[in-house]
Structure formats: C-alpha cells, structure tokens
Amino acid sequence: MAEAALVILYVIFCLLVAVCGIPRRSGFFATFILSVVFTPVLVLLVLLMTAPARGYGRDIPAGRE
C-alpha cells in the first residue's frame, strides 16, 4: 500500500514538472517522459536554468489568429 502511494506521488510530481515544461521547446510530453526516466528534481532544475521557447506567450495581433 505504501509503495503504491509513493508511485502516485512520484507521477503527480512528474506531471507538475511537465506542466512547467509547457512553455519550453520540448513541451509537456517530452518533459514528462524525461522526469519519469530521470528524476523530476533534476528535470525541474534544468527547466529553471533554461529559457522558454522563443515567441511563447507573445500576444497575437488582431486579425492574425
């Protein structure tokens, strides 16, 4: 029972790190896979050291949607 709770917590933490990876070039799924394969703490540190993808979060001018 305790092992299952730890696995669920690990996956939740991996999902939270993957959400932080959305504005990055790799995106949600690649960040999630990396955090599962490696450790979420390591992937989160890499995300904090890297910048978001160029152009992410810019407003789209009216008429160019």
Chimera marker file (.cmm) of the C-alpha trace (Angstrom):
<marker_set name="trace">
<marker id="1" x="0.000" y="0.000" z="0.000" r="1" g="1" b="0" radius="0.5"/>
<marker id="2" x="2.793" y="2.420" z="0.870" r="1" g="1" b="0" radius="0.5"/>
<marker id="3" x="4.606" y="1.640" z="-2.388" r="1" g="1" b="0" radius="0.5"/>
<marker id="4" x="1.510" y="2.498" z="-4.396" r="1" g="1" b="0" radius="0.5"/>
<marker id="5" x="1.194" y="5.834" z="-2.608" r="1" g="1" b="0" radius="0.5"/>
<marker id="6" x="4.844" y="6.634" z="-3.367" r="1" g="1" b="0" radius="0.5"/>
<marker id="7" x="4.375" y="5.784" z="-7.039" r="1" g="1" b="0" radius="0.5"/>
<marker id="8" x="1.289" y="8.001" z="-7.214" r="1" g="1" b="0" radius="0.5"/>
<marker id="9" x="3.179" y="10.873" z="-5.571" r="1" g="1" b="0" radius="0.5"/>
<marker id="10" x="6.087" y="10.388" z="-7.992" r="1" g="1" b="0" radius="0.5"/>
<marker id="11" x="3.761" y="10.513" z="-11.010" r="1" g="1" b="0" radius="0.5"/>
<marker id="12" x="1.984" y="13.603" z="-9.647" r="1" g="1" b="0" radius="0.5"/>
<marker id="13" x="5.329" y="15.341" z="-9.167" r="1" g="1" b="0" radius="0.5"/>
<marker id="14" x="6.325" y="14.322" z="-12.713" r="1" g="1" b="0" radius="0.5"/>
<marker id="15" x="3.073" y="15.838" z="-14.013" r="1" g="1" b="0" radius="0.5"/>
<marker id="16" x="3.724" y="19.085" z="-12.142" r="1" g="1" b="0" radius="0.5"/>
<marker id="17" x="7.211" y="19.294" z="-13.623" r="1" g="1" b="0" radius="0.5"/>
<marker id="18" x="5.757" y="18.565" z="-17.066" r="1" g="1" b="0" radius="0.5"/>
<marker id="19" x="3.338" y="21.475" z="-16.653" r="1" g="1" b="0" radius="0.5"/>
<marker id="20" x="6.364" y="23.678" z="-16.007" r="1" g="1" b="0" radius="0.5"/>
<marker id="21" x="7.798" y="22.382" z="-19.288" r="1" g="1" b="0" radius="0.5"/>
<marker id="22" x="4.875" y="23.548" z="-21.422" r="1" g="1" b="0" radius="0.5"/>
<marker id="23" x="6.479" y="26.856" z="-22.498" r="1" g="1" b="0" radius="0.5"/>
<marker id="24" x="9.750" y="25.097" z="-23.305" r="1" g="1" b="0" radius="0.5"/>
<marker id="25" x="10.706" y="23.835" z="-26.719" r="1" g="1" b="0" radius="0.5"/>
<marker id="26" x="10.366" y="20.208" z="-25.655" r="1" g="1" b="0" radius="0.5"/>
<marker id="27" x="6.808" y="20.685" z="-24.390" r="1" g="1" b="0" radius="0.5"/>
<marker id="28" x="4.674" y="18.793" z="-21.908" r="1" g="1" b="0" radius="0.5"/>
<marker id="29" x="5.093" y="15.186" z="-23.066" r="1" g="1" b="0" radius="0.5"/>
<marker id="30" x="8.858" y="15.225" z="-23.530" r="1" g="1" b="0" radius="0.5"/>
<marker id="31" x="9.314" y="16.895" z="-20.157" r="1" g="1" b="0" radius="0.5"/>
<marker id="32" x="7.017" y="14.326" z="-18.542" r="1" g="1" b="0" radius="0.5"/>
<marker id="33" x="8.923" y="11.400" z="-20.082" r="1" g="1" b="0" radius="0.5"/>
<marker id="34" x="12.260" y="12.893" z="-19.041" r="1" g="1" b="0" radius="0.5"/>
<marker id="35" x="11.034" y="13.396" z="-15.496" r="1" g="1" b="0" radius="0.5"/>
<marker id="36" x="9.829" y="9.794" z="-15.313" r="1" g="1" b="0" radius="0.5"/>
<marker id="37" x="13.068" y="8.359" z="-16.736" r="1" g="1" b="0" radius="0.5"/>
<marker id="38" x="15.344" y="10.636" z="-14.745" r="1" g="1" b="0" radius="0.5"/>
<marker id="39" x="14.220" y="12.322" z="-11.565" r="1" g="1" b="0" radius="0.5"/>
<marker id="40" x="11.684" y="15.168" z="-11.543" r="1" g="1" b="0" radius="0.5"/>
<marker id="41" x="14.016" y="17.239" z="-9.366" r="1" g="1" b="0" radius="0.5"/>
<marker id="42" x="16.789" y="17.069" z="-11.984" r="1" g="1" b="0" radius="0.5"/>
<marker id="43" x="14.412" y="17.938" z="-14.828" r="1" g="1" b="0" radius="0.5"/>
<marker id="44" x="12.961" y="20.827" z="-12.812" r="1" g="1" b="0" radius="0.5"/>
<marker id="45" x="16.469" y="22.210" z="-12.244" r="1" g="1" b="0" radius="0.5"/>
<marker id="46" x="17.141" y="22.016" z="-15.985" r="1" g="1" b="0" radius="0.5"/>
<marker id="47" x="13.854" y="23.797" z="-16.681" r="1" g="1" b="0" radius="0.5"/>
<marker id="48" x="14.760" y="26.557" z="-14.249" r="1" g="1" b="0" radius="0.5"/>
<marker id="49" x="18.140" y="27.040" z="-15.940" r="1" g="1" b="0" radius="0.5"/>
<marker id="50" x="16.721" y="27.216" z="-19.469" r="1" g="1" b="0" radius="0.5"/>
<marker id="51" x="14.626" y="29.920" z="-21.071" r="1" g="1" b="0" radius="0.5"/>
<marker id="52" x="11.138" y="29.463" z="-22.551" r="1" g="1" b="0" radius="0.5"/>
<marker id="53" x="10.825" y="28.876" z="-26.274" r="1" g="1" b="0" radius="0.5"/>
<marker id="54" x="11.199" y="31.934" z="-28.444" r="1" g="1" b="0" radius="0.5"/>
<marker id="55" x="7.876" y="33.584" z="-29.127" r="1" g="1" b="0" radius="0.5"/>
<marker id="56" x="5.985" y="31.737" z="-26.415" r="1" g="1" b="0" radius="0.5"/>
<marker id="57" x="3.452" y="33.912" z="-24.639" r="1" g="1" b="0" radius="0.5"/>
<marker id="58" x="3.503" y="36.737" z="-27.164" r="1" g="1" b="0" radius="0.5"/>
<marker id="59" x="0.196" y="38.338" z="-27.945" r="1" g="1" b="0" radius="0.5"/>
<marker id="60" x="-1.127" y="37.705" z="-31.436" r="1" g="1" b="0" radius="0.5"/>
<marker id="61" x="-2.062" y="40.929" z="-33.230" r="1" g="1" b="0" radius="0.5"/>
<marker id="62" x="-5.744" y="41.327" z="-34.068" r="1" g="1" b="0" radius="0.5"/>
<marker id="63" x="-6.687" y="39.668" z="-37.334" r="1" g="1" b="0" radius="0.5"/>
<marker id="64" x="-3.747" y="37.228" z="-37.316" r="1" g="1" b="0" radius="0.5"/>
<marker id="65" x="-5.187" y="34.332" z="-35.403" r="1" g="1" b="0" radius="0.5"/>
<link id1="1" id2="2" r="1" g="1" b="0" radius="0.2"/>
<link id1="2" id2="3" r="1" g="1" b="0" radius="0.2"/>
<link id1="3" id2="4" r="1" g="1" b="0" radius="0.2"/>
<link id1="4" id2="5" r="1" g="1" b="0" radius="0.2"/>
<link id1="5" id2="6" r="1" g="1" b="0" radius="0.2"/>
<link id1="6" id2="7" r="1" g="1" b="0" radius="0.2"/>
<link id1="7" id2="8" r="1" g="1" b="0" radius="0.2"/>
<link id1="8" id2="9" r="1" g="1" b="0" radius="0.2"/>
<link id1="9" id2="10" r="1" g="1" b="0" radius="0.2"/>
<link id1="10" id2="11" r="1" g="1" b="0" radius="0.2"/>
<link id1="11" id2="12" r="1" g="1" b="0" radius="0.2"/>
<link id1="12" id2="13" r="1" g="1" b="0" radius="0.2"/>
<link id1="13" id2="14" r="1" g="1" b="0" radius="0.2"/>
<link id1="14" id2="15" r="1" g="1" b="0" radius="0.2"/>
<link id1="15" id2="16" r="1" g="1" b="0" radius="0.2"/>
<link id1="16" id2="17" r="1" g="1" b="0" radius="0.2"/>
<link id1="17" id2="18" r="1" g="1" b="0" radius="0.2"/>
<link id1="18" id2="19" r="1" g="1" b="0" radius="0.2"/>
<link id1="19" id2="20" r="1" g="1" b="0" radius="0.2"/>
<link id1="20" id2="21" r="1" g="1" b="0" radius="0.2"/>
<link id1="21" id2="22" r="1" g="1" b="0" radius="0.2"/>
<link id1="22" id2="23" r="1" g="1" b="0" radius="0.2"/>
<link id1="23" id2="24" r="1" g="1" b="0" radius="0.2"/>
<link id1="24" id2="25" r="1" g="1" b="0" radius="0.2"/>
<link id1="25" id2="26" r="1" g="1" b="0" radius="0.2"/>
<link id1="26" id2="27" r="1" g="1" b="0" radius="0.2"/>
<link id1="27" id2="28" r="1" g="1" b="0" radius="0.2"/>
<link id1="28" id2="29" r="1" g="1" b="0" radius="0.2"/>
<link id1="29" id2="30" r="1" g="1" b="0" radius="0.2"/>
<link id1="30" id2="31" r="1" g="1" b="0" radius="0.2"/>
<link id1="31" id2="32" r="1" g="1" b="0" radius="0.2"/>
<link id1="32" id2="33" r="1" g="1" b="0" radius="0.2"/>
<link id1="33" id2="34" r="1" g="1" b="0" radius="0.2"/>
<link id1="34" id2="35" r="1" g="1" b="0" radius="0.2"/>
<link id1="35" id2="36" r="1" g="1" b="0" radius="0.2"/>
<link id1="36" id2="37" r="1" g="1" b="0" radius="0.2"/>
<link id1="37" id2="38" r="1" g="1" b="0" radius="0.2"/>
<link id1="38" id2="39" r="1" g="1" b="0" radius="0.2"/>
<link id1="39" id2="40" r="1" g="1" b="0" radius="0.2"/>
<link id1="40" id2="41" r="1" g="1" b="0" radius="0.2"/>
<link id1="41" id2="42" r="1" g="1" b="0" radius="0.2"/>
<link id1="42" id2="43" r="1" g="1" b="0" radius="0.2"/>
<link id1="43" id2="44" r="1" g="1" b="0" radius="0.2"/>
<link id1="44" id2="45" r="1" g="1" b="0" radius="0.2"/>
<link id1="45" id2="46" r="1" g="1" b="0" radius="0.2"/>
<link id1="46" id2="47" r="1" g="1" b="0" radius="0.2"/>
<link id1="47" id2="48" r="1" g="1" b="0" radius="0.2"/>
<link id1="48" id2="49" r="1" g="1" b="0" radius="0.2"/>
<link id1="49" id2="50" r="1" g="1" b="0" radius="0.2"/>
<link id1="50" id2="51" r="1" g="1" b="0" radius="0.2"/>
<link id1="51" id2="52" r="1" g="1" b="0" radius="0.2"/>
<link id1="52" id2="53" r="1" g="1" b="0" radius="0.2"/>
<link id1="53" id2="54" r="1" g="1" b="0" radius="0.2"/>
<link id1="54" id2="55" r="1" g="1" b="0" radius="0.2"/>
<link id1="55" id2="56" r="1" g="1" b="0" radius="0.2"/>
<link id1="56" id2="57" r="1" g="1" b="0" radius="0.2"/>
<link id1="57" id2="58" r="1" g="1" b="0" radius="0.2"/>
<link id1="58" id2="59" r="1" g="1" b="0" radius="0.2"/>
<link id1="59" id2="60" r="1" g="1" b="0" radius="0.2"/>
<link id1="60" id2="61" r="1" g="1" b="0" radius="0.2"/>
<link id1="61" id2="62" r="1" g="1" b="0" radius="0.2"/>
<link id1="62" id2="63" r="1" g="1" b="0" radius="0.2"/>
<link id1="63" id2="64" r="1" g="1" b="0" radius="0.2"/>
<link id1="64" id2="65" r="1" g="1" b="0" radius="0.2"/>
</marker_set>
